[in-house]
């Protein structure tokens, strides 16, 4: 056999080419785990078929033989759970080749050809973002599709709230970290935009912050929006990106990275110190359980100044997603600095949570307040299971500090019963400081004032109720999947507990109670609905009630898959996911140990247009 014929037959055996049901898609099989998908034509999107239970395949996107993008995707093997779009528009109509390497070897090319993905690639000019999920929230921010975790790069400018977030555009499990992008004028209604910052040769785009450079100190121009984020490849480095269109698009700084270290550090939080006319950076030294402080005149050249955290606070997991700012202490003439240190695991009820410290910051390092015994107390901003990576918007006027968190927990975030998307944000919170009766400074985390815009008509109302062991029930709205706001005041009277229960027709319920003897408030979601996707989900979470007054004021926000409780203006907050089989339709109140009182009970329907 001559060499030409031999080579031709070998090529035919290795590169079997078929049509994928569309004349502009051609698939070449190069072996048992390597495939080329060739795309021609003018369509904007190539739709990728995903099966969540499959392993990631690595995809290199080639244009004219050069690698333009790389990402991972769980391509369908036996069934298609959903499709995700790959945007072809950046390549200006050029032919695109996806070089796909599967992590799963096959016994033969014939077996590889049977994977469900190959016959389900398609081209489209639109993305079907119609909601297909029972548990997608109605008034919390979510991505249109894909996985979301930490909020990133948040700033306020010209009446617009800018929110970026850790996003996987190619599936609803963690991977391919990209900065997704949304904006809002009221913190209720969100407009989605194309990805703000995408991975490059330095790695994925991990968490970070954005600031407005009012004076142009970095050399990018006055009022440029400058983002700093962690480039996460083999190592973690800090990089800059610059926006001249109010954060809708960013240009990568060509001299990245601007900070490198020998150990793992991430999630830079950067802000302007107007007192010392310098930029301050807080960087999570994750595995060392500490925060590092840097200064710079121009965002490019950074000098390390100090650290905080060794042996202090909760130490059960990595420290991540810092935030540092100064606030007045309500009712006093004092100002304090507040340092947020998100931690995973090590939260008060397992998994991830938001801890904080108050104290002083001199531009170089942070010194935490101590209690009367000289100890640095561990304090939590939320006593639920599902508030993590909470950070605040920069440049908000009137001295307000408005923050938002990721409403999930690393213990089970990838397993919750949704598929088109995974994870939502908490409601926006306004952080304030107050003095407790013990003389210590604490943070309150009440719902932002903009959420009053959600309130619709009063659905149920009771001005005064005497509650006892005999339960009293009230209807909840059944429209809008049961979404509502509940407000009430509890007076302990002679009771030892005052109880609230949200229940549905299936007998599922969320129980809440004010323990007047222990001065705590608890939320029990063990019978809330679907809980068996994780052994860590069913739980009771409890917050201390720092006030000793006999009346406890509550605001409770119910959405399709979450309950957020705010006590006494946010002096405690409890955020928990729930997955009921049908909406909660009944509110029941009662007490134990004697009679208690409930006043000003109102259930509001919500304006969700």
C-alpha positions in Angstrom: 0.0 0.0 0.0 1.5 3.4 -1.0 1.9 6.1 1.7 -0.6 8.5 0.1 -3.4 5.9 0.2 -2.4 4.8 3.7 -2.5 8.4 5.0 -5.8 9.1 3.3 -7.4 6.0 5.0 -6.0 7.0 8.4 -7.4 10.5 8.1 -10.8 9.0 7.1 -10.7 6.8 10.2 -9.8 9.6 12.5 -11.6 12.6 11.1 -15.2 11.4 10.5 -17.2 14.5 9.5 -21.0 14.7 9.8 -23.6 17.4 9.6 -25.2 18.5 12.9 -28.5 19.2 11.3 -27.5 22.7 10.2 -25.5 23.4 7.1 -23.4 25.9 8.9 -22.2 23.5 11.6 -19.8 20.7 10.7 -18.4 18.2 13.2 -15.1 16.4 12.8 -14.3 13.5 15.1 -10.5 13.3 15.7 -10.5 10.4 18.1 -12.2 9.1 21.2 -12.1 12.3 23.2 -11.2 15.1 20.7 -13.7 16.8 18.4 -13.8 19.9 16.2 -17.0 21.8 15.7 -16.7 24.2 12.7 -19.2 27.1 12.6 -19.9 29.3 9.6 -22.6 31.9 8.8 -23.8 35.1 10.2 -25.8 33.9 13.3 -24.9 35.5 16.6 -25.0 32.5 18.9 -23.9 28.9 18.9 -26.2 27.1 21.3 -24.3 24.5 23.4 -26.2 21.5 24.8 -25.5 20.9 28.5 -25.9 17.9 30.8 -25.2 18.8 34.4 -24.2 15.3 35.5 -21.5 15.0 32.9 -17.9 16.1 33.4 -16.4 19.3 32.0 -15.0 19.3 28.5 -12.3 21.8 27.6 -13.1 24.1 24.7 -10.5 26.2 22.8 -12.1 28.7 20.4 -10.0 29.0 17.2 -10.1 31.8 14.7 -7.6 31.7 11.8 -5.8 29.0 13.8 -5.3 31.2 16.9 -6.9 30.5 20.3 -9.2 33.4 21.0 -11.1 32.0 24.0 -11.0 28.9 26.3 -13.7 27.6 28.6 -15.2 24.5 30.1 -18.7 23.2 29.6 -20.6 20.0 30.6 -21.6 18.9 27.1 -24.5 16.5 27.0 -23.7 12.8 26.8 -27.1 11.0 27.2 -29.6 13.8 27.5 -29.8 17.6 27.1 -30.8 19.4 30.3 -30.6 22.9 28.8 -28.6 24.9 26.2 -26.3 27.9 26.8 -25.2 30.5 24.2 -21.7 31.0 22.9 -21.6 34.5 21.4 -20.0 34.6 17.9 -20.4 38.3 17.4 -16.9 39.3 18.6 -15.4 37.4 15.6 -17.0 39.6 12.9 -18.4 36.8 10.8 -15.2 34.8 10.6 -15.3 31.0 10.6 -15.0 29.7 14.2 -13.7 26.3 15.2 -14.3 24.8 18.6 -11.6 22.4 19.5 -13.2 20.2 22.2 -11.4 17.8 24.5 -13.5 15.6 26.6 -12.3 14.4 30.0 -14.1 11.1 29.4 -12.3 8.7 27.2 -14.4 6.4 24.9 -13.7 2.9 23.8 -14.1 3.9 20.2 -14.9 6.8 17.9 -18.2 5.2 17.2 -19.1 5.4 20.9 -18.0 9.0 21.1 -20.2 9.9 18.1 -23.3 8.8 20.1 -23.0 11.6 22.6 -26.2 13.6 22.6 -24.4 17.0 22.2 -23.3 16.4 18.6 -26.8 16.3 17.2 -28.1 19.2 19.4 -25.7 22.0 18.5 -27.7 24.8 16.8 -27.3 28.4 15.6 -29.6 31.3 16.7 -29.8 35.1 16.6 -31.7 35.2 20.0 -31.5 33.7 23.4 -34.7 32.3 25.0 -34.5 33.8 28.5 -38.1 33.0 29.4 -38.2 31.7 32.9 -38.5 27.9 33.1 -37.8 27.6 36.8 -40.4 27.2 39.5 -38.1 28.6 42.1 -36.7 31.7 40.3 -37.3 34.6 42.7 -39.7 37.3 41.6 -38.0 40.4 43.1 -34.4 39.3 43.8 -31.6 39.8 41.3 -30.7 36.6 39.4 -28.7 35.9 36.3 -30.7 35.2 33.2 -29.0 31.9 32.9 -26.0 30.1 34.4 -24.2 30.0 37.7 -23.8 33.1 39.9 -22.0 33.6 43.2 -20.1 36.7 44.7 -21.3 40.2 43.9 -18.4 42.2 42.3 -17.4 45.6 41.1 -20.4 47.5 42.6 -20.6 51.3 42.3 -23.3 54.0 42.1 -23.1 56.7 39.4 -25.5 59.1 37.8 -28.6 57.5 39.5 -27.7 54.0 38.4 -26.7 51.1 40.7 -24.0 48.9 38.9 -23.8 45.3 40.0 -21.3 42.8 38.5 -21.1 39.2 39.8 -19.2 36.0 39.5 -20.8 34.2 36.6 -20.5 31.0 34.6 -22.1 31.8 31.2 -21.7 28.1 30.1 -23.6 26.3 32.8 -25.3 26.4 36.2 -22.4 25.0 38.2 -19.2 26.9 39.2 -16.7 27.3 36.4 -15.4 29.9 33.9 -15.5 32.8 36.3 -16.5 35.9 34.4 -17.9 39.3 35.6 -21.6 39.3 34.6 -23.2 42.7 34.6 -26.6 44.2 35.6 -27.8 47.8 36.4 -30.8 49.2 38.2 -32.2 52.6 39.0 -34.3 51.4 42.0 -32.6 48.3 43.3 -35.7 46.3 42.4 -35.8 46.1 38.6 -32.6 44.9 36.9 -31.4 45.2 33.3 -28.9 42.6 32.2 -25.9 43.4 30.0 -23.2 41.4 28.2 -20.3 40.2 30.3 -18.2 43.1 31.7 -14.8 41.3 32.1 -14.0 37.8 30.6 -11.1 35.4 31.3 -7.9 35.9 29.5 -4.4 34.4 29.5 -3.9 35.3 33.2 -6.8 33.1 34.2 -10.4 33.4 35.3 -11.9 36.6 36.6 -12.4 36.2 40.4 -14.0 38.7 42.7 -13.0 42.4 43.1 -14.3 45.9 43.3 -14.7 49.1 41.2 -14.2 52.7 42.1 -14.7 56.0 40.3 -11.3 57.8 39.9 -12.7 61.4 40.3 -9.3 63.1 39.8 -7.8 60.8 37.2 -5.0 59.8 39.5 -4.4 56.5 37.7 -3.9 58.2 34.4 -7.0 56.8 32.8 -8.9 60.1 32.8 -11.2 61.9 35.2 -14.2 59.9 36.4 -13.0 56.7 34.8 -14.4 53.6 36.5 -11.5 51.3 37.5 -12.0 47.7 38.5 -9.5 45.6 40.4 -10.0 41.9 40.4 -8.2 38.6 41.0 -6.8 36.9 37.9 -7.0 33.2 38.8 -4.9 30.9 36.7 -2.2 28.6 38.2 -1.7 31.4 40.8 -3.7 34.3 42.0 -2.7 37.9 40.9 -4.4 41.2 41.1 -5.3 43.0 37.8 -6.9 46.2 36.6 -9.6 47.0 34.0 -10.9 50.4 33.0 -14.3 51.6 31.8 -15.1 54.8 30.1 -18.8 54.0 29.6 -19.9 53.7 33.2 -19.0 50.1 33.7 -20.8 48.6 30.7 -17.5 47.5 29.1 -14.0 47.3 30.5 -10.6 47.5 28.8 -8.0 45.2 30.4 -4.9 47.2 31.6 -2.0 45.9 29.4 0.6 45.9 32.3 -1.4 43.4 34.4 -0.9 42.0 37.0 -0.3 45.0 39.4 0.1 42.9 42.5 1.7 39.4 42.8 2.4 37.4 45.9 4.0 34.1 46.8 0.8 32.9 48.6 -2.9 32.8 47.8 -4.5 36.2 48.0 -7.7 37.4 46.3 -10.9 39.6 46.2 -9.3 43.1 46.2 -11.4 45.9 47.7 -10.2 49.3 46.7 -11.3 52.8 47.7 -10.0 56.4 47.8 -8.8 57.8 51.2 -9.7 61.4 50.9 -7.9 62.3 54.2 -4.5 61.0 53.1 -5.1 61.4 49.4 -4.2 57.9 48.5 -5.8 54.6 47.3 -6.4 51.9 49.9 -6.6 48.3 49.1 -7.8 45.4 51.3 -6.8 42.0 50.1 -7.9 38.6 51.5 -4.9 36.5 52.5 -7.3 33.6 52.3 -5.5 30.6 53.7 -3.8 32.7 56.4 -7.1 33.9 57.8 -6.2 37.6 57.6 -6.6 40.7 55.6 -3.7 42.7 54.0 -3.7 46.5 53.6 -1.9 48.3 50.7 -1.6 51.9 49.6 -1.0 53.5 46.2 -1.0 57.0 44.6 -2.2 55.7 41.2 -3.7 52.2 41.6 -0.7 50.7 39.7 2.1 50.8 42.2 1.1 49.3 45.6 2.9 49.1 48.9 1.9 46.7 51.6 1.3 48.4 54.9 -0.2 46.0 57.4 -2.4 43.1 58.2 -5.2 42.1 60.5 -6.9 38.9 61.6 -4.3 36.4 62.8 -6.0 34.4 65.6 -9.0 36.8 65.7 -12.7 36.2 65.0 -13.9 33.0 63.4 -11.0 31.0 62.0 -12.8 27.9 60.7 -12.4 28.6 57.0 -10.8 30.8 54.4 -11.2 34.6 54.7 -12.6 36.1 51.5 -14.4 39.1 50.0 -13.4 42.0 52.3 -15.0 45.4 52.6 -13.8 48.4 54.7 -15.6 51.7 55.3 -16.3 54.3 57.9 -19.7 55.1 59.4 -21.2 57.3 62.1 -22.5 55.4 65.2 -26.2 56.2 65.5 -27.1 58.4 68.4 -23.5 59.5 69.1 -20.9 61.8 67.8 -18.5 58.9 67.1 -17.3 57.4 63.9 -16.0 53.8 63.5 -14.5 51.8 60.8 -16.1 48.5 59.9 -14.2 45.6 58.3 -16.2 42.8 56.7 -14.5 39.4 56.4 -16.6 36.8 54.7 -15.6 33.3 55.8 -16.1 29.8 54.3 -16.6 27.4 56.1 -17.0 28.4 59.7 -20.3 30.3 59.8 -22.4 30.1 63.0 -24.7 27.4 61.5 -22.2 25.7 59.1 -20.8 26.7 55.8 -20.3 30.2 54.6 -21.2 33.4 56.4 -20.5 37.1 56.9 -18.4 38.2 60.0 -17.4 41.7 60.7 -15.3 43.8 63.1 -15.5 47.4 64.2 -12.6 49.5 65.2 -10.1 52.1 63.9 -8.1 52.3 60.7 -5.2 54.7 60.3 -4.6 54.3 56.6 -2.1 51.5 57.1 -3.7 48.9 59.4 -6.9 48.1 61.3 -7.3 47.8 65.1 -10.4 46.0 66.2 -12.6 47.1 69.2 -12.4 44.9 72.3 -15.0 44.1 74.9 -14.7 44.9 78.6 -12.5 41.9 79.0 -10.1 43.0 76.3 -11.2 40.4 73.8 -12.1 40.8 70.1 -15.6 39.4 69.8 -16.8 37.4 66.8 -19.8 39.2 65.3 -22.1 38.1 62.4 -24.0 40.3 60.0 -26.6 37.7 59.3 -27.7 34.7 61.3 -29.2 32.7 58.5 -27.5 30.1 56.3 -27.8 32.0 53.0 -26.0 35.3 53.0 -22.3 35.2 51.8 -19.8 37.4 50.1 -21.7 40.5 51.1 -20.0 43.7 50.0 -21.2 47.3 49.5 -21.6 49.7 46.6 -19.0 52.5 46.3 -19.8 56.1 45.7 -23.3 56.1 47.2 -24.4 59.6 48.1 -25.4 60.9 51.5 -23.0 58.7 53.4 -25.2 55.6 52.9 -23.6 52.2 52.9 -25.7 49.9 50.9 -24.6 46.2 50.5 -25.8 43.0 48.9 -24.8 39.4 49.3 -24.9 36.1 47.5 -28.1 34.2 48.7 -26.7 30.7 49.1 -24.2 28.6 51.0 -21.2 26.8 49.6 -22.4 23.6 51.4 -25.1 23.1 48.9 -25.2 25.9 46.3 -24.5 23.6 43.4 -27.3 21.2 44.4 -30.3 23.4 45.0 -33.3 22.4 42.8 -32.9 24.8 39.9 -31.2 24.3 36.6 -31.7 27.2 34.2 -29.9 29.4 36.7 -28.3 28.9 40.1 -28.4 31.5 42.9 -29.9 34.9 43.6 -28.7 37.9 45.5 -30.1 38.9 48.9 -32.3 42.0 49.1 -30.1 45.1 49.3 -29.3 46.0 52.8 -28.3 49.3 54.5 -25.6 49.0 57.0 -25.5 51.2 60.1 -23.7 51.2 63.4 -25.2 51.4 66.9 -24.1 51.0 70.5 -25.4 48.0 72.4 -26.4 48.0 76.0 -23.0 46.5 76.8 -21.3 49.5 75.3 -20.0 47.7 72.3 -20.5 48.8 68.7 -22.6 46.6 66.5 -23.8 46.7 62.9 -27.4 46.7 61.8 -28.3 45.3 58.4 -31.8 46.4 57.6 -33.4 46.2 54.2 -32.6 49.2 52.0 -35.2 52.0 51.9 -35.7 51.5 48.2 -37.6 48.2 49.0 -40.6 50.3 50.1 -41.2 50.6 46.4 -42.2 46.9 46.4 -45.2 47.4 48.7 -48.6 47.0 47.2 -52.0 46.9 48.8 -52.5 45.7 52.3 -53.8 42.1 52.0 -54.3 41.2 55.7 -54.3 43.5 58.7 -54.8 43.1 62.5 -54.1 46.1 64.7 -54.0 44.2 68.1 -54.0 40.5 68.9 -53.7 38.7 72.2 -52.0 35.4 71.4 -52.0 32.2 73.5 -51.7 28.5 72.9 -54.8 28.7 70.7 -53.6 29.3 67.1 -54.9 32.2 65.0 -54.6 32.1 61.3 -54.5 34.7 58.5 -54.5 34.3 54.7 -51.4 35.1 52.7 -51.6 36.2 49.0 -51.7 33.3 46.6 -50.9 35.5 43.6 -47.3 36.1 42.5 -46.3 32.6 43.9 -47.0 33.8 47.4 -44.5 36.7 47.4 -45.3 39.2 50.1 -44.0 41.4 52.9 -45.1 40.9 56.5 -44.7 43.4 59.3 -45.6 43.2 62.9 -44.7 44.1 66.5 -44.3 41.4 69.2 -44.7 42.2 72.9 -43.8 39.3 75.1 -46.4 39.9 77.8 -46.3 36.9 80.0 -45.3 34.5 77.3 -42.0 32.5 77.1 -42.3 32.3 73.3 -44.3 33.9 70.5 -44.6 31.8 67.4 -45.2 32.5 63.7 -45.7 29.8 61.1 -45.9 30.0 57.3 -47.6 27.0 55.8 -49.0 25.6 52.6 -51.6 23.1 51.5 -49.1 20.3 51.5 -48.4 20.7 55.2 -44.9 22.2 54.6 -44.1 25.0 56.9 -41.5 27.5 58.1 -41.7 28.1 61.9 -40.3 31.2 63.5 -40.3 32.1 67.2 -39.2 34.9 69.6 -37.8 33.2 72.7 -38.5 35.9 75.2 -36.6 34.2 78.0 -33.4 33.6 76.0 -33.9 36.9 74.0 -33.4 35.2 70.7 -35.2 34.8 67.4 -35.2 31.5 65.5 -36.2 30.3 62.0 -36.8 26.6 61.4 -36.9 25.4 57.8 -36.6 21.6 58.4 -40.2 21.1 57.1 -40.1 24.0 54.6 -40.4 21.8 51.5 -37.7 20.2 49.4 -34.7 19.7 51.7 -33.2 16.3 50.8 -30.8 17.6 48.2 -28.2 18.2 51.0 -27.8 16.9 54.5 -26.7 20.5 55.4 -29.9 22.2 54.3 -32.6 21.3 56.9 -31.7 23.6 59.8 -32.7 25.9 62.6 -30.9 29.3 62.7 -31.0 31.6 65.7 -30.1 35.3 66.2 -29.6 37.2 69.4 -32.0 40.0 70.1 -29.7 42.7 71.4 -32.4 45.0 72.7 -34.1 44.3 76.0 -37.3 46.2 75.3 -40.4 44.1 75.5 -41.4 44.8 71.9 -39.7 43.3 68.9 -40.5 44.7 65.5 -40.2 42.4 62.4 -40.2 42.8 58.7 -40.4 39.4 56.8 -39.9 39.2 53.0 -41.2 36.1 51.3 -40.2 35.2 47.8 -40.6 32.0 45.8 -37.5 30.4 47.3 -36.4 32.6 50.2 -37.4 34.1 53.5 -35.5 37.2 54.9 -36.3 38.3 58.5 -35.2 41.7 59.8 -35.6 42.5 63.5 -35.8 46.0 65.0 -34.6 47.8 61.8 -32.0 45.2 61.0 -30.3 44.8 64.4 -30.5 41.2 63.5 -31.1 39.6 60.1 -31.8 36.0 59.1 -31.7 34.9 55.5 -32.7 31.4 54.5 -33.6 29.7 51.2 -36.7 27.5 51.1 -38.2 25.3 48.3 -41.9 24.6 49.1 -43.8 22.5 46.7 -46.5 25.2 46.6 -46.6 28.7 48.0 -47.2 29.4 51.6 -50.8 30.5 52.0 -51.4 30.7 55.7 -49.8 32.7 58.6 -50.4 31.3 62.0 -49.6 33.0 65.3 -49.6 31.6 68.9 -47.6 31.7 72.1 -46.3 29.4 74.8 -46.0 29.9 78.6 -48.6 32.6 78.8 -50.2 35.3 76.7 -48.3 37.5 74.4 -49.3 40.4 72.2 -49.0 41.1 68.5 -49.8 44.5 67.1 -49.7 46.3 63.7 -49.8 43.1 61.8 -49.9 43.8 58.1 -49.4 41.5 55.1 -48.6 43.4 51.9 -49.0 42.2 48.4 -46.1 43.3 46.2 -45.8 45.5 43.1 -43.9 43.3 40.8 -44.4 45.0 37.4 
